[in-house]
Amino acid sequence: MRRSIRISVRLTEEEHRLLKEKMARIGVTNQEAFLRKMALDGLVIRLDLPELKQMISLLRYTSNNINQIAKRLNESGRAYDTDLAEILEKQKQLWGLANKILMKLSTIQ
């Protein structure tokens, strides 16, 4: 996308320091992109949720198990109670993580 309109903004030393501080706090290095995002949307949120990474890992693990069970069912027509119990346990963990994530998101203002 080509941007042809240029807008200039003057800041005091203190305002510039605060701008750089906010950018560093959320891990942004592109000042132009940051200012554009703030001007258009008025808000920049950077989420650091380790629970989300853990949840994605559990989802992959559970999906893999479900695929293995489906393959076994197609081949032999049998599923094991331990497989199903493990999937149910992982589902409980997933719901717990989802609840933690939602609680953290609800505190964002």
N, C-alpha and C positions, 0 to 999 in steps of 0.2 A: 504494500500500500504506500502510495506516495503522499506525503504530507507537505502541502505547499504553503500553509499559513503559519507564520512564526509569531509567538507571543513571548514577550520579554517580561520578566518579573525581577524587581529589585528587593533585596533582603538586607537586613542589618546583620552584623556579625553574629549576634545572638540567635536570630532567626535561622541563619544558615547552619549554625552549630546544631540547633534543634532539629532541623531538617535532616542533616547527616546522621544524627543520633537515631531518629525514627527509622531512617532507611537501614541503618546497621542493625537495629533491634529486630527488624523483620527479615533481614538477610537480602535486601535489595541493593544492587550496585548501580543500576541504570537510573540516574537522576531524572532524565527526561521521561522515561516510562512511568516512574513513580509519580511525578508531578501530573502527568496526563491522567493517570488512573485516579488520583485524588481529585483532580478538577472535574472529571466526568462522573465519577461514582461517589466521591466524597468519603470513601472508606476503603482501606486495604487491610485484609485479615490474612495472617499467615498462621495456619494451624499446624501445630506440632503435637500429634497424637500418637504416641507409641502404641496405644491400644488398637489403633486402626491398622498398624502394621502387623500386630499380633493377630488381629481378626482376619486379615487377608491370608496370613499363613495358615490359620486354622481352616479357613474356607478351602484353600488348596488341598490341605491334608484330607479333609472330609470328602471333597469331590473325588479325589483319587481313590479313597476307600469305597465310595459308592460305585465308581466305575469298576473296581475290582470285584465287588459283590455282584454287580450286574453281569459281568463277564462269566463269573462262576455259575450264576443262575442259568444263563444261557447254555453253558456247557453241560452242567450236571443236574440242574433243576434244584440245587440245594443252597441254602444260606445258613450261616452259623449264628447262633444266639450271641456269641461274643462279638461278632462283627456289628450286629445291630445295636448291642449295648454300648459299644465304643462310639458309634455314630451318635447315639442319643446323648452320651456324655459330652461329646464335642459340640453338639447343638446347644446344650446348656451353657457351655463355656462361651459360645458365640453370642448367645442372648445376653450373658453377663457383660461381655465386652461392649456389645451394642448399647446396653444401658449406661455403662460408664461414659461412652463417647457422647451419647445424648445428654447426659448430665453436664459434661464439660461444655458442650455446645450451648446449652441453655444459659450458661453464665456469661456468655459473650454479649456485650452491650454495644 
